[in-house]
């Protein structure tokens, strides 16, 4: 059985995550290119403000919402893999932001979610036989994805800095 304070804490956590997932849905509609959108900002914010695990969940669902609103252009299995990558990157961002510092966390997450995740996606697309894959996919997506990642990550960090001592 939970105490009243524990119940309120759980309710606050679920409500905060739900609100951030809803904001991810709005960001999913702000497309930069294909399935590259402003959907992960709430996930990165959650990774710092709530916990790295919550951030990973919000970021993964944010990508899924973008994939849904884009019609799964790279197939469902590919987008599920990208959800996992988003969850890991947001988690790493949250851990680095709490244990090292925010600027280093922003740099690491931008590299992970930009060139590294593009490389993973290009390789995975080649393995599962998608027509758009490999070096062509990497070359076409690395710059817009890295820019979008940096925008999502830096804005999340700035918003976190504003709200870090306030309760949502």
Secondary structure, DSSP 8 states (H G I E B T S, - for coil): ---HHHHHHHHHHHHHHHHHHHHHHHHHTSEEETTEES-SHHHHHHHHHT-HHHHHHHHHHHHHHHHHHHT-TT-HHHHHHHHHHHHHHHHHHHHHHHHT-HHHHHHHHHHIIIIIHHHHHHHHHHHHT-SS-HHHHHHHHHHHHHHHHHHHHHHHHHHHHHHTTS--
